[in-house]
Amino acid sequence: MAGMRLQTEESASTAPVQSDLISDDDRSVAADSWSIKSEYGSTLDDDQRHVDAADALNFRSSTAFDYGSDKEEGEADGISSELGLQSYWNAAYADELTNFREHGLTGEIWFGADVMHVVTSWTRSLCLEISRGRLPISDSFKEEPVEDADKYLCDWSVLDLGTGNGLLLQELAKEGFSDLTGIDYSEGAVELARSLANRDGFPNIKFLVDDVLESKLDTQFKLVIDKGTLDAIGLHPDGPIKRIMYWDSVSKLVASGGLLVITSCNSSKDELLQEVDNYNKRQLGIPLDTNTEEDQDISGQAPFRYINHVRSYPTFTFGGIVGSRVSTVAFLRK
Ligand SMILES: C[S@@+](CC[C@H](N)C(=O)[O-])C[C@H]1O[C@@H](n2cnc3c(N)ncnc32)[C@H](O)[C@@H]1O
């Protein structure tokens, strides 16, 4: 991204700091560090990008920031950062659009190109399993060649939440999906995604300016995909409330029998499962502290049901700390 600085080794290993002690430089490094080194076309390899994501996560997880001019959007009340604010993304995509226009750069691939490829090929296989009536998905299900795959995949309308530069949708198009829509609340992101899709030969991918939390879409999609957007939403000063809004809104966007696939570096698989369990209980009017496994089986009525997760991501150690894994988890909509 233009105007962003590479993180120094010293700042990368800095111990977590309290919000009242954090300097402007630290703030900027922390906000940048999640993104800067995952820049597409940078000289940094994928391992380095993963390390940076894990490092930034460790930093964010123990730091509450001061928001400067964005303070009116909400007071810090837990784990939050500039990455939860629309103003941050608008500024980021203004830089990325400039980089695209002046240098043809595509911008960030969040969590790196390797993760993106895992997400798209794994998701494709999962959709094919479901199309061929292979529910429940076996824990040991493997990606395998499927005859007439494109015929199955054309039934899967896809919505990418917080699409950014839209490259995830381009990858899904390469995997055989053909009905593709991306939304982002930043106009700059949508302009960048459209420009890239046109340049790269994917003029049929639709991109719309839309807020995931208050979507104006009146259609439902068979596959709804999120890479890094719930993470960003959760970093808003009102993150816990926004996350509840996210589930309320997204549940309306996923068609019955459809899939929601979330990729996160902020939440582990188990945390995502817990969040969905809480959402299901809220919807069914069950107290959150009820142990549904022992007390009642809600799987038949629950709006979302876990069906599988990516098992092939490595873990990372940085500065003596084991970094968070990226998690990709799929839920089936009732
Ligand atoms: C970490 S980036 C991920 C971008 C993209 N999904 C990817 O994997 O490259 C988070 C994206 O979510 C978008 N975003 C955050 N909150 C949003 C909201 N409430 N509605 C729509 N987009 C949102 C941001 O503008 C940004 O493009």
The ligand as an SDF file (V2000), in Angstrom:
LIG
                    3D

 27 29  0  0  0  0  0  0  0  0999 V2000
   -9.0020   -7.6700    5.8160 C   0  0  0  0  0  0  0  0  0  0  0  0
   -9.7790   -6.9490    4.4390 S   0  0  0  0  0  0  0  0  0  0  0  0
  -10.1260   -8.3900    3.4970 C   0  0  0  0  0  0  0  0  0  0  0  0
  -10.4020   -8.0890    2.0420 C   0  0  0  0  0  0  0  0  0  0  0  0
  -10.7340   -9.3320    1.1930 C   0  0  0  0  0  0  0  0  0  0  0  0
  -11.7980  -10.1190    1.7680 N   0  0  0  0  0  0  0  0  0  0  0  0
   -9.5230  -10.1970    0.9980 C   0  0  0  0  0  0  0  0  0  0  0  0
   -9.4730  -11.3060    1.5200 O   0  0  0  0  0  0  0  0  0  0  0  0
   -8.6010   -9.7360    0.3110 O   0  0  0  0  0  0  0  0  0  0  0  0
  -11.3730   -6.5300    5.1250 C   0  0  0  0  0  0  0  0  0  0  0  0
  -12.3280   -5.9670    4.0900 C   0  0  0  0  0  0  0  0  0  0  0  0
  -13.6170   -5.8600    4.6700 O   0  0  0  0  0  0  0  0  0  0  0  0
  -14.1870   -4.6410    4.2740 C   0  0  0  0  0  0  0  0  0  0  0  0
  -15.2070   -4.3470    5.2980 N   0  0  0  0  0  0  0  0  0  0  0  0
  -15.0270   -4.1880    6.6340 C   0  0  0  0  0  0  0  0  0  0  0  0
  -16.2040   -3.9750    7.2600 N   0  0  0  0  0  0  0  0  0  0  0  0
  -17.1520   -4.0350    6.3030 C   0  0  0  0  0  0  0  0  0  0  0  0
  -18.5630   -3.9020    6.3170 C   0  0  0  0  0  0  0  0  0  0  0  0
  -19.2490   -3.6550    7.4510 N   0  0  0  0  0  0  0  0  0  0  0  0
  -19.2430   -4.0090    5.1550 N   0  0  0  0  0  0  0  0  0  0  0  0
  -18.5780   -4.2420    3.9980 C   0  0  0  0  0  0  0  0  0  0  0  0
  -17.2350   -4.3630    3.9140 N   0  0  0  0  0  0  0  0  0  0  0  0
  -16.5360   -4.2710    5.0500 C   0  0  0  0  0  0  0  0  0  0  0  0
  -13.0370   -3.6730    4.2100 C   0  0  0  0  0  0  0  0  0  0  0  0
  -13.3160   -2.5440    3.4120 O   0  0  0  0  0  0  0  0  0  0  0  0
  -11.9730   -4.5850    3.6120 C   0  0  0  0  0  0  0  0  0  0  0  0
  -12.0210   -4.5690    2.2110 O   0  0  0  0  0  0  0  0  0  0  0  0
  1  2  1  0
  2  3  1  0
  2 10  1  0
  3  4  1  0
  4  5  1  0
  5  6  1  0
  5  7  1  0
  7  8  2  0
  7  9  1  0
 10 11  1  0
 11 12  1  0
 11 26  1  0
 12 13  1  0
 13 14  1  0
 13 24  1  0
 14 15  1  0
 14 23  1  0
 15 16  2  0
 16 17  1  0
 17 18  1  0
 17 23  2  0
 18 19  1  0
 18 20  2  0
 20 21  1  0
 21 22  2  0
 22 23  1  0
 24 25  1  0
 24 26  1  0
 26 27  1  0
M  CHG  2   2   1   9  -1
M  END
$$$$
